[in-house]
Amino acid sequence: MSVAECMVLGLLSQGYRYGHELDKVVEERRMRLWSKLTRETLYQALKRIEGKGWAVAATEKEGERPSRTTYTLTEKGQQSLRDMVADGLASQEVTNFDICVYVGFLYLLEPQDAIAQLRNRRASREAIVASIPETWTAENLPFGKRMNSKLIKSYYQMEIDWIDDIISDLKNHVAESIRDTEARQ
C-alpha cells in the first residue's frame, strides 16, 4: 500500500481526472502539510495506478489547448481504495519523529546556537499553525478535513510547547553553568 496511491485514488474517486487538477487540489487542501506527496510522486502514482488496472487513462483534447491524459477509476481501483483506507485506519505505524535524533545530540552545540536553531524551527511551526484557518475546524466541513486539520494544528502546537520547554531547559542550563563558573572563581 502506498500513501501516494491512496491519496490519488481518493481524489480520483471524488471526480478529479487529470494530473494538474489533482495537484491543484492537493495544494488547495494543503495536503502537503501532512503528506510527502510532491507533484512528481503524484504523477508516478498515476502511472502505477494505471499499470495496476485501478484506473484507465485516456487522452483528451479541448479546443486549442494541448491534449491531456485523464484518469477514471475502475471498480478494481474503487475496491483497492476501500482496502487501503481500511488497512490504513487499522495500521499500527510508528509516527516518525526525526527531530528526536537531533535533540539527542543537541549537547554538541553551544546552548545559544541550539536555542537559535530551535527558535527557527519554532517559527516555522508557528507559521504552519497560523496557516490553518479556523474555518478548517468548523463543524460544517467534511469530517476528514475537519479531523485532519485538528490533528495537524494540535500536533504543531504541541511541538511548539515542547520546543519552548527545551529552550527553557537550555537557558536554565546556561544560567547554572555561569553560576558554577562564578562560584569557582
C-alpha positions in Angstrom: 0.0 0.0 0.0 1.3 3.4 -1.0 0.1 6.5 0.8 0.5 8.4 -2.5 -1.6 5.9 -4.4 -4.3 6.1 -1.7 -4.4 9.9 -1.9 -4.5 9.8 -5.7 -7.2 7.1 -5.8 -9.2 9.0 -3.2 -9.0 12.2 -5.3 -10.0 10.3 -8.5 -12.9 8.8 -6.6 -14.0 12.4 -5.8 -14.2 13.1 -9.5 -10.9 14.8 -10.3 -9.5 13.4 -13.5 -6.1 14.7 -14.6 -2.7 15.3 -13.0 -2.6 19.1 -13.0 -6.1 19.2 -11.5 -5.1 16.6 -8.8 -2.0 18.7 -8.0 -4.1 21.9 -7.6 -6.5 20.1 -5.2 -3.6 18.8 -3.2 -2.3 22.4 -3.0 -5.7 24.0 -2.2 -6.4 21.5 0.5 -2.9 21.9 1.9 -2.5 18.2 1.9 1.3 18.6 1.8 1.1 19.8 5.4 0.5 16.2 6.4 1.9 14.1 3.5 5.1 13.9 1.4 3.1 14.0 -1.9 5.1 16.0 -4.4 4.0 16.7 -8.0 6.5 14.1 -9.1 5.2 11.4 -6.8 1.6 12.3 -7.8 2.4 11.6 -11.5 4.4 8.5 -10.6 1.4 7.2 -8.6 -0.9 7.9 -11.5 1.3 5.7 -13.7 1.4 2.9 -11.2 -2.4 3.1 -10.6 -2.9 2.8 -14.4 -0.5 -0.1 -14.6 -2.3 -2.0 -11.8 -5.6 -1.6 -13.6 -7.0 0.7 -10.9 -7.7 3.5 -13.4 -8.0 3.8 -17.1 -6.2 6.6 -18.9 -7.5 8.4 -22.0 -6.2 11.4 -24.0 -8.5 14.4 -24.1 -8.3 17.4 -26.3 -10.3 20.6 -25.7 -10.2 23.3 -28.3 -6.8 24.8 -28.8 -5.5 23.5 -25.5 -2.8 20.9 -25.5 -4.0 17.3 -25.1 -4.0 15.9 -21.6 -4.3 12.5 -20.1 -7.4 11.9 -17.9 -7.9 9.1 -15.5 -11.1 7.3 -14.5 -11.2 5.0 -11.5 -12.1 1.4 -12.3 -14.1 -0.9 -10.0 -10.9 -2.7 -9.1 -9.5 0.8 -8.2 -12.5 1.5 -6.0 -12.0 -1.7 -4.2 -8.3 -1.1 -3.8 -9.0 2.3 -2.3 -11.5 0.9 0.2 -8.9 -1.8 1.2 -6.2 0.8 1.6 -8.4 3.1 3.7 -9.4 0.1 5.9 -5.8 -1.1 6.2 -4.5 2.4 6.9 -7.0 3.1 9.6 -6.1 -0.2 11.3 -2.3 0.3 10.9 -0.1 0.3 13.8 2.6 2.5 12.2 5.0 4.3 14.4 5.0 8.0 14.0 8.3 9.3 12.7 10.0 11.9 15.0 13.2 12.7 13.2 13.7 15.8 15.4 14.4 13.5 18.3 17.6 12.4 16.7 18.9 16.0 16.6 17.7 16.8 20.1 19.5 13.6 21.3 22.8 15.2 20.1 21.9 18.8 21.0 24.8 18.8 23.5 27.2 19.0 20.6 26.2 22.7 20.0 26.7 25.6 22.2 23.5 26.3 24.1 23.0 29.7 22.4 23.4 28.1 19.0 21.0 25.3 19.8 18.5 27.9 21.1 18.8 29.9 17.9 18.2 26.8 15.7 15.2 25.8 17.9 13.8 29.3 17.6 14.0 28.9 13.8 12.1 25.6 14.0 9.6 27.1 16.4 8.9 30.0 13.9 8.3 27.5 11.1 5.8 25.6 13.3 4.1 28.8 14.3 3.7 29.7 10.6 2.1 26.3 9.9 -0.3 26.7 12.8 -1.2 30.2 11.6 -1.7 29.0 8.0 -4.6 26.7 9.1 -7.7 28.8 9.0 -10.1 28.5 12.0 -12.8 27.7 9.4 -11.0 24.4 8.7 -12.2 23.1 12.0 -15.8 24.3 11.6 -18.5 21.6 12.1 -19.9 22.1 8.6 -16.7 20.9 6.9 -16.3 17.4 5.6 -15.4 15.1 8.5 -12.0 14.0 7.2 -10.8 17.6 6.5 -12.0 18.8 9.9 -10.3 15.9 11.8 -7.1 16.2 9.9 -7.0 19.9 10.4 -7.5 19.5 14.2 -4.7 16.9 14.3 -2.2 18.9 12.3 -2.9 22.1 14.3 -2.7 20.4 17.7 0.4 18.4 16.7 2.3 21.5 15.7 1.1 23.4 18.8 2.3 20.6 20.9 5.7 20.7 19.2 5.9 24.5 19.8 5.3 23.9 23.5 7.9 21.1 23.5 10.5 23.4 21.9 9.7 26.1 24.5 10.5 23.5 27.2 13.8 22.6 25.6 14.7 26.3 25.2 13.8 26.9 28.8 15.9 24.0 30.0 18.8 25.2 27.9 18.6 28.7 29.3 18.5 27.2 32.8 21.5 25.1 32.0 23.4 28.1 30.8 22.5 30.1 33.9 23.6 27.2 36.1 26.9 27.0 34.2 27.5 30.7 34.7 26.7 30.4 38.4 29.1 27.4 38.7 31.8 29.3 36.9 31.4 32.3 39.2 31.4 30.1 42.3 34.7 28.6 41.3 36.4 32.0 40.8 
